[in-house]
Structure formats: C-alpha cells, structure tokens
Amino acid sequence: MTLLLIVLLPLLGTLVPLIGIRAGRTYCAWLTALLPAVALGITLYLAPLVFSGNVPQFFLPWIPQLDLHLALRLDGLSLLFVLLILGIGLLIILYARYYLSEQDSMGRFYAYLMLFMTSMLGIVTSNNLLLLWFFWELTSLSSFLLIGFWSHQSDARKGARMALTVTGAGGLSLLAGFLLLGQIVGTMDLSVVLQSGDQVRSSPYYLYALVLILLGAFTKSAQFPFQFWLPKAMAAPTPVSAYLHSATMVKAGVFLLARMFPVLAGTDLWFYFVALTGLVTLLYGAYFALLKQDLKGVLAFSTISHLGLITMLFGLNSPMAAVAGVFHIINHATFKASLFMAAGIVDHECGTRDIRKLNGLWRYMPYTTALATIAAASMAGVPLLNGFLSKEMFLSESLDAHMLGGLSWLIPALATLGSVLSAAYSLRFIHDVFFNGEPKNLPKKPHEPPRYMRLPIEILILLCIVVGLFPSSTVSGLLNAAVTAVVPAGYEPEIDLAIWHGFNLPLLMSAIALGGGILVYALRHYIYNFHRQFRSQDPNVIFEASTQAIVRVAQQAIDRFENGSLQRYMFWLLLTALGFSAYGLIESPRLSGNLPAQSIDWAVAVGAGMLCLSGLATVFFHRRRLISLIMLSVVGMLVSLAFARFSAPDLALTQLAVEVVTMILLMLALFFLPQKTPKESSGRRIMRDVLLAGAFGGVVASLNYAVLTRPLQSISSFFLENSVPGGGGHNVVNVILVDFRGFDTLGEITVLGIAGLAIFKLLNRLKLFMPSSDMEGRPWSPERFPAILASMAQSLLPLALLVSVFIFLRGHNLPGGGFIAGLVAAATLILLYMARGVEWAQQRLDFQFQPIAVAGVLIATLTGLGSWVFGYPFLTSAFGHFHIPLIGDVELATALLFDLGVYLTVVGATLMILANLGKVTTPHRPSKEKR
Amino acid sequence: MNLTTSHLIALLPLLIVGTTVIVVMLGVAWRRHHVASATVTVIGLNLALLSLLAVLNVTPLEVTPLIVVDKYAVLYMALILVASLACSTLAHAYLEGLDDQREEFYMLLLCATMGGLLLVSSQHLASLFIGLELLSVPIYGMAAYTYRDRTSLEAGIKYMVLSAMASAFLLFGMALLYAEAGTLSFSGLSARMSGGELSSAWTLMGVGMMVIGLGFKLSLAPFHLWTPDVYEGAPAPVSAFLATVSKIAVFAVLLRFFMTAPATGDGWLHTVIAIIAFLSMLVGNLLALTQNNLKRLLGYSSIAHLGYLLTVIVASDGLAIETAGIYLITYVATTLGAFGVVTLVSSPYQGPDAGQLYHYRGLFWRRPYLTAVLTLMMLSLAGIPLTAGFIGKFYALAIGVESSLWWLVAGIVIGSALGLYYYLRVMVTLYLHEPGESRRDATANWGQRSGGVMVLLLALAVLVIGIYPQPIISLVRSATLITAG
C-alpha cells in the first residue's frame, strides 16, 4: 500500500498546483513540492527494506482479461530510479519557480510536470509489462504537453509533435514486443518474466520480441537513427529539458534495457543490436555536440552521446558493464541536469543561447561559472568527480568486449575517441561561454540569478563531488541493490568503486581522453572548416523533408486517385476487380468443365447477337436519350424472348409486362429531364473505357463459360415433383407463388399495397413544371392526346382486360397467374390514361384505386385465414375437381382466391402509383424557387 | 418449417423496426411533423433494443434457413440499434434547420437499420444480399438528403453508382459459389468446403468477388475511393451512420461468413486479404495526413481502422470474434462521438457542414466542453491508453502478435504512429488562440439537447470502456457464434 502511495501522491499532486496557484506563485511551488517530498520520504523509509534484499510489492487487479493489473514492485533498480525521479523532480520544481516568467501559467506547468513525474514513477515501479507500457505511453503524452508548453511558438508545437510521433511509434512497437514476450512466457507478470530469461532466449520469437522492444527503447532514449527528435524537443522550457531530457524520460529507454537485461540479454543478437547502436550513437552525438552553436543543442547532443554510452554498456553482455551502465545513469543525471539548469540560467539572464554571442560570462556570473565548470568537468571525466568513475569503468569494460573477433580492438579505440570528443565539447561548453573574451550584443545585461535558482544546481554539484570522492560510502549500497535487480542471480560482480586502481590501460585511456579533448578543442576550427565542406545533413531537416515527401506523395496519390471524379473511381474499382479476377482465372486450372458442349441454337445465337448490339447501342446513343431508351426496350424485349425460349413462359410474360411499365415510367421521367446531354468524354477516355469494358466482359464471359460447362445441382427438381401432388397445379411458378411460398407472397402484396399508398400520399402535393418545347426550341405539339393512340387504347381496353382475366384464370396450370394478369390489366389502363389524360380517364373510371389494393390484400389474408376454419394451418391450400356440364372438368383451388387478392393488389397499387404521376405536371412555370 | 412464438420473439427487433418504418411513413403521409417523426423513430429503436432482452431467452435459434439469431447476432443488433439511435438524435438536431421535407429521413434511417439487423443475423448468402441492399439503398437517399447542397447530392450519386457496381460483384461472386457448391447457406458451404468437394479455384474466385463487394462497403483499400468524398458531402449524421452502422453490419456478417465457412483456406485469397488489410492501414493513414477537412479526415481514418480490424479476418482464430466485438464497440463509440461533435457544430442545418479544420480553430475558447469531447475522441481514435480506442488497438495488436502476422503488426504500428500525427494536428487546432475566419459553433445550449446529451454519453462511454473494460469484454465473450448448421 505504501508502495502505491509513491505513484499516487504525485498523481494527486497534479491537482495541487491548479488549486494552489491562487495562493501565489511561491506558495504554489511549495505546495506542489509537498506531495513528491512525502513520496520521497516514503521511498527512503522503504529503502532499508530494499537494501536488505526484499522486494516490496503491491497488487490490485484491474483488467484480468487483458492480464493488466495495478502491480507495483520496488526492487533496487526501481529504488534507484524513484530516488532520481523524485529528487531531481523536487529540484526542478524549485528551479522552475524562478525560471518561468509572469506570463507563463505556472499552475498548468506544474500540473503537467506532476503528471509526467507520475508516469515516470509508474514505469520504474511497474510489476506488469502492460502497466509499464501504459505509463510509458503516458510519459510520451505528458512530455508532449511539456515540450509544447509554449504553445504559441510554432517551434515548440512542431518539436512536441515530432517527439510524440517518434516516441509514440516506438511505444506501439514496444507494446507489440511486450505482447509477444507475454505470449512466450505466458503471463504479463514482470516477476515471472524476469525469471524466464532462458525460455525467452530459446524461443523462436526471440528475434521479433527483441527487435520490437529495442525499437521502443531506442526511440525513447534517442538512439541512432531515432536521435533527431531530442534536439528538436529543446524548444521546451529549460526546466523541462533538465528534467525530461537528462534525468528521466530519455532514461526510460535505458531503464527498459536494464529491466529487460535478465530476460533478453546474453545473446549475440543483443550485443550486435544494442552495443553497436550505442557505439554509433555515442560517436554521432559527441561529434555534433562539438559543432552546435546553440547552448541547449550542445547539451542535447551530449545527452544523446551519453545515452549511447549507457546503451553500449548494457549491450556488452557482461554483468560488470551493466553495473557501469547503472552507475553512469546516476552520474549522468546529476551532472547533465545541473548543466541544463546552468544553461537555463544563462539563457534567462542573457536572453540568448547562441554560443557565438555568449563569451566571458564569468565576469558577470562567477558563481554560476564555477558550478557549471565542475559539472562539465564531471561530464568530461575529470578525476575526483563522479563522471570519471563511471567513464573509467566504461573504458575498462570496452577492453573486455570480444564479440567482433579480430576487429574487437575497434571497440575500445572508438570508446576512447568518444571520450576524447566528450572532453572536447565539455571544454567548449565552459570555455566558449564563460571565458574567451567578451559577450557580443547580448539582449540583456547578464547578472547572477536569484539565490534559490542556483540552489538546485548546488545540491547536484555537491552530489557530484561527494560521489566522486567517496564512491563506496555513498552510492555503493544503492548500486548493489540495483545491480541485484539487473544481473541474473549468482552473477553479481564484485563492485569496486575505488578512485585509484593503479596505473592500468583504462587510466591511460582516460588520460588520452582528457589530453585529446584539449587538443581537439584547440584544433576545433579545423574541424569546423572540415565540416563546412559537407552540405549540412541535419537529421531534423531530413525528418522534416521526409515528412514533407510523404505528404507530397500522399497529395499526389490523392490527386491521382481521388480527384473527386466518379469516372476515375469507377475506373480504379473496375481495374482492381479486373486484376483480381484475371489473377483468379490464371490460377484456376482449366476453363471448360466436364459437360460436353451443346450444339449451337441459331435462334439463341441471333438473339444473343442482337442483345449485345442493342446493349452497345444503348450506350452509344446515350446522349440521345429517346433512341437510347428504345434500344433499352429492345434489350428488355430480347430478355423476355430468352425466357420464353428457355421454357419459362411465366417469366417471359412477367418480364414483358414489367418492361412495359418501366418504359412508361422512363418515358415520363425523360419528359421532365433536361433535354441536352453535354459531351463529356474525350476520345482517349472512350478508348480507355471500351478497353476496360471489353476486358471485363471477357473475364466475366470466361467465368460464365466455366460455370456453364460444369454440372449444376438446382432446387428446381423439388418443386417440379411436388407441384401437382402438393399444390394441384401444373404451373410450378404459380404454385410456388400462391402455395409453397404463399406466406411470402402475402407479405409482398402487403408491402406493395402500403408502398402504393405511401407513394400516392407523398406525390400528392408534388408539382413538376412541364416543358413546352424540346431541346431545339420547337414547341411540343399542342395536341396532347393524339387521336390514333386514344382510339386504339380505348378499343384495346376490353380486349386486354379479357386477356388478363383469361391469364389469371388459367394461371394455376398454364403460364399466367394473378401477378402477370394484374400487370397486364394495369398496363392497359395506364395506356388509356396516357392516351386520354388523367382527367378524362378519371371521369370515366369513377372509382378509387386505394380500396382495390386494400381489398386485394384483404382477400388474400382471408383466404389464408379460411384454412383455419377447416382446422388447417394458415394458408393451407385446398383444391378439387368439379365436373360442370358443357364446360367439362374444372379444377378449383383456394389458391385461386388467393391469386385474386394478388391480382387486385397489383392492379390497385400500380395504378395508384402510375396514374397519379400524370397529375404531377403543371403547365405553369413555378415562380422561381420557393425559398 | 413452422413459425412458433419463439421464432417471432427472435425476430422481434426486426419486426419492431419494420413496424416503426410503416408507422413513420404513414404518419408522414398523414401529416408532417418533424419532432413526432423523430420521437416515433427513437421510441421504435428503443423498443427494439429492449426486445433484445426477450430475444436473449430464445437464443440461439434458427428462424429460417436464412436467419439465425444467436448471441453474436444479438450483440451486433444491440450495437447497430445504439448507433442508429445516436444517429437519429443527431439527425434531429441537424435537420431542425433544414428548410425542406425533414421527416422522410427517419424512414430511410430505419429501413437501413433494418437491413443492418438482417445482415448480422443472416446465415445465408441470400439474406446477406437482401440485408446489404436494404442497408445500402436508403443510404443513397440519406447521403443526398440535403440535395440543394451540391456536395451532398454528389455524394449520394457517387455512392449509388459505385455501390451498385460493388453489389454486382457481390452477386456475381455468390452466383459462382452457388454454381460450384449448389447451396447458399453458410453452413452448407462450410460442409462442402471441408468435404473437399469444391474445386478451390472457383470457390476462391467466388469468395474473392464477394470480398470485392463487401470490401467496397467496408471502404477497404483499394476499394475505398468513394469514402472521403461521400463522408465529406453527406450530411454529418449520415456520415456517422455510414461510418458506424453500415460498417458494423457488413463486418459482422463477413466475420460470420469466414468463421463458419473458412473460405479463404490457405489459398492466394488469404494473402490478398492480408494485403488489403495492410494497404488499408497505410493508405488510410497516409492520405489522412494532408487533409484539411475533418469529415474527410475521419473518412480516411475509418479506412485505416477497418484495415486494423481486418487483421481479425486474416487471423481467423479463437480470439477473432472477441477482438472484432471489442474493436467495433470502441470504434463505434469513438466515431459516433467525433461525428457527433461535427454534427453539433454544423447544427442546425445552415448550408454545407462545418467540416474544414479552420472552423474548429480555437473552438476550445468558445465551447470548452464540446472541445474536450472531441479531444477525447481524437485520443481514442489514436488509441491512447485510458480511452476506449486503446482497448481496441490492444486487441488488434494482440491478435496480430498471437497469429504471427508480422506485416500486419508492422502496419498497425506504423499506421498508428502516422495516425498520432494527424489526430494531434486536429487537437492542436482546437486549442489555438487565434480564432478562425468563419465561425460555426454549436448552439450555446447544445448540452441540453438530445444530440448533445448523446455526445456526452458517448464521451462517458469512451472513458469508461478505456478505464474499466471488463463489462464490455465479458459481454463480448458471451456473444458466441453458433457455427453448426
């Protein structure tokens, strides 16, 4: 429980500054510091327990399904980091009080800072991989808020976004890595995972897990090639840089390396990935730290370099190197944080961070100069300071690396080179800024900062010196505890933190480093000149450029594919589909199946040819709509003929009737549409479309051919066998409609009736303007109802009605039925309406169609209900044969009654819809838009 | 077969929504009244939602060879009903300002909802097709509903033409399958496939054609081209509907199809689907980078999200159903929330929607709570912990890792990183100080209107699911699919 408080108190602390800011800025700072201070107290209280080898733990179930729990642990490594985070965090709170100007919202800043502190503490104390990841993401987010704190600067916004994008992407790959790790081990519980090193290393997924996790660690710790976000993040206020980019956030990556050391380390892969990345980063950062003109830029690159150093130490796969790594984490945090704070003071007091302007500041701020000098000396690895100790351990460990075989000497050599550069940029930081002449054109007159602004630096410097002088009595306990958590049990090295090891090779290397550093610094102008030959390859620029390039590519893709043109979309959709199906065809073994080819039926072939031609003609004449429509009707006609030819007369009749009704509707629509169709397609586009359509037709035809030449089972045999015994009719289609699927039909005619009613009502108030002339300005004939058509329609009416009754009556056994008959009747009536006009027709057909449709539905329903009377289920049909004199044998079925309902509904609904369409026209042009 | 009471109970949601359609329609024919139509719609949807409790007592049940109502179907029915409830409340806020016929909208929305309900419970290619058409056809009208606005009309027409083409592919694929297998039911197909009676080449062709058709509806790359245009042009509630209900239903049936009849086998189609998934993640996220229109951006983001989700189909293992459920729930809550804010800012209707990012510049200083909601939704879309989106993304990654689909895992990671970039851009815009040139704001009392309440509830849901997802997880786990015929 006390363990939970360490994380919980700073979390509560996010609220304190938001409220406390009302009490004034100084009080706000003190109040904010209160809760972390308590947490620090608790940590110190728990520390002896940890030193004695115990690991306090806390467990609270959260989401068991994901194996995500609030599980915390405090082992030596966690303890070390908790102390760093809380200790330096408190100093930063104090420092920020004086750093932030009046305009900055202090409450907001402290709240972000506390949020960040919480997430950082969460990372180091998590005892569950997912919880660790969870806090990991939280650091990315809270650091986004902190880096972008001065949100009015576009620099800050860009830097924050870049930092979040890079670390966020790394975070996601870390999550994938953790998931994989959890799957290998079988649990997300860190205590178990830490014990399962051998299992993990021998797993076939080891490589994937390693790469994914390392990607997470390297992005967070700004390792090459992900280092570019860190210098960009220097747009943050300096306290943030001091905290995040020296002591904590960037350390999360190396913390992860330390944490995963027992699980993942020990293989050659680990060495190659980790140590070599570290080495490259070390050199890269050191070289650029020497060149930067921005004070914080120098520090940022030196941080990258030192992080590379720590990474390399963990990568060397030896317990002693890991100890050195942990030790350097402490040392780096102390001296780098103080250097950042010193840089912040310089920036604050001089108004610039440009090294070319800053010179000779010791005259104005001697005390700060002294502090910064000691910190920089520690960074350079000057003896009697803490930096020296860990750097010497690093050098001696580099001598023990033999992984590169004959090239192993490269590692100590390059390590020394890195140290040389490190000494050089440390010297440059001090000499260029604080000495070396007079300041030039400073925006402000520099002077010493407020007393309490220096205090945090003083404390850190004191630590540097004390640790440097008495290492074994100060940090060895902490280091020991941390090491037991990092190094597998039984391999703990003897930690010897003496300052003096006698004259040996590492000492020589240290000496070379310092001497070489001074030399390099003295010759720095040659390096500048040398560097000037290269075009500046700023990784930020590269990142920005690649972002721009990606955006450009995206924009091009949008222009190319998504320019808003429907034709373009159709083209691509069809093309991909064509690709798919063509590929499928290529993959398939053989086009033709087992069935033998049938002999060609010439009637069908001619019909098919005409169908193709009329289809083509429809498209070809699409700008002349009337012709196109006529061609379309030819298509419909041929389809009905095809049905008739393939022994489906029912379908043929239906299709014919539907075709007529549709044509009438289309004609009506055509009447209202604009008469001109502009030409839109260029010749090239038409060519393209013809090719595409041809290819697609080819593919579809091949598929059809393939299907048709293969045996086919169908469900029709069931209906063919059962229609006479079960439904008493020889017309299978009709029997299906009124008997086997009677319930469906009932539903359908109900829908038809309702739809008809609704359309009738909805069209009630619609008024469309009737054009009075065609596209060429010729007026339409004033004779709206041509006499020939009218008389024909009138004389046709009784005949057609008779035909419809005939078709209806014979429907049960021969082609026909209520549906078709209804359509025939409807089509005839509509013809009359068209020929004579709505008013004329309505005067003579003096009845409403709504009741007819409703009556149809009612009759059908009652027929269905009728079967209940006789004790059968709903819609059971009965049929019998009756002998009537003169006429002969007549079969009557209840289905006929049902069919009557269908007939009436179809007539009623169709006429409700279509007859009223004639009424929507008005010869009066509407007085413009109503609105 | 005979229909019994329990069959009718199982069909209750469909029947209720269907009845509501008729009531609304006849009501409109009798007398137009916007609020009344909206109220009837909402009541109908709520009744349907309540009826699911009764349905749970009879599951799993095969109602006809076409429809099966199991717990899986019930879960997705609930999700669809909730989403369309949200859309109708949003539509109510939106349509208030429309100087035109407003009532038919609800009819269309209900019809489409019914199609969705049918889709998620269909176990037969015929009902799949009917459901899909019933879902899509009303959307044509909905997308073009504010037809005086050219973009809306254009969106409707584009969707109609392309959707018809996709349906043609779907039908053709089904025909091929039928010719090969002689059956259209999922279980029948499955039996034929496992029996090895089918020549795999033609089956794959058929399923491939179907994937094209369904991939279009799911706006997966490379069939996604219509998505941004239609999302941008359609009224915001319709875009929300398209991004949620339509996607849930189609994905649910696709998953049921692939889980019942493992149609892809190990053939090339499996690779093709994996490629489609990867491409969708990449294309959706990359093309979203340049967008300056929030609705388009959400369109691209939905392409990417469906790509993540498609990992489930590629993996098709035990965790698939759970992952799909969780992901869809989180995605739907988030997307509805995001489109909800867009709707509120564009409500009541006053010309084209406020989609441009500059409309949202500095929104925080004018409508802080609404901005907070939008920020939350953006975070959730980006998959940040403590929001619902994280849970979904977690599952997607987990299933990718579990099934060793490294390319897709890489796709999710890269895609999410890109996503972070453009979601952040939106967020930063919201908090900028300088106000935009043209101001479109939600009405001052948005929080007390039904649409506003809905958005706040969604925000709450996103948070709760993010922090305490157990109930959702156990709910989804209980929603099992019956695979036996």
Interface residues (C-beta under 8 A of the other chain):
Chain A: I63 P64 Q65 L66 F134 E137 L138 L141 F144 G148 S151 H152 R157 R161 L164 T165 G168 A169 L172 S173 L175 A176 L179 L180 Q183 Y205 Y208 I550 V551 V553 A554 Q555 A557 I558 F561 E562 G564 L566 R568 Y569 M570 W572 L573 L574 T576 A577 F580 S581 Y583 G584 L585 E587 S588 P589 V700 L703 A706 V707 R710 L712 Q713 S714 I754 L757 A758 K761 L762 P873 R931
Chain B: N2 I22 M25 L26 V28 A29 W30 D99 E104 I157 K158 V161 L162 M165 A166 F169 F172 A175 L176 A179 E180 G182 S199 A201 W202 L204 M205 G208 M209 I212 F216 P222 F223 L225 W226 P228 D229 W268 V272 V283 L286 L287 L289 T290 G383 I384 P385 I391 F394 L397 A398 G400 V401 E402 S404 W406 V409 I412 V413 I414 S416 A417 L420 Y421 L424 R425 V428 Y431 L432 H433 Y468 P469 Q470 I473 S474 R477
